[in-house]
């Protein structure tokens, strides 16, 4: 549409020039105006074609008037009639053609640079928008981490307060002399038991903090035979299971592929899972552990005949410091951190865990 409009305007301008003096009319400069518009709106090649059209129309008007095929309309302001002066006509046409081509070159060069600059600005703006979005995502992530850290500190403070208070009260009773020597020994034994719980909690908190704060380090990972890690942990907890009258059954598929990870973290996974299965089980119950392989993964499964998990608690069991009501009733000792550690280890190394 731009090409058609500019071309029709040039034809109309050529007709106007013919009826108002031809080469004697300075309105030929309006061809320059149209060529400038073409150079701004259209590609360079098309702009040169428009300059060629303007030059061709000028040559046509001059040639038709010079040969007499079109009547010449003389401008009364000029004494001389220049339409029949060959030298002047040639010079006039050369000047028009040179002017139009020069205008096209200069205008398109400037326009190309402006378009390139506009493209760079647009790309810069797009990059700024992308980076702004990334910064917003990072800020949101930082807010989430800060919220988790605050919640973590509150929970840790709450969990540490109870055993410390118990130990302090026990020591206060003994040191104040209120308790008899016989009772003092029992009080100190309870204080020692709470101190053991406190040490276990601190150990698990250190493990959880280390796993939370330190991303997996692939350069430190080695190929680990998961069945060997499982067997080591089973041998370690078997005595506890037998003391409680539990049957501990292990089923390992042959020829399992190794997993690239850190051995101590795999041991921590098995230790927490099996310790929970034994801790929350009933005398005479059983714990079953299986290890197999599918197309893409090593699949470990731990089952037990213990106190069970209420359906409404299934989505919470991997949360930090979460302990179900029946777990608290079954054992007053526990931190609710073990399964959170297991989940983070498994997910940090690209695995999945479910209950």
Beta strands, then each sheet from edge to edge (+ up, - down):
strand 1: 222-224
strand 2: 247-252
strand 3: 259-261
strand 4: 286-293
strand 5: 298-304
sheet 1: 1+ 3-
sheet 2: 2+ 4+ 5-
end
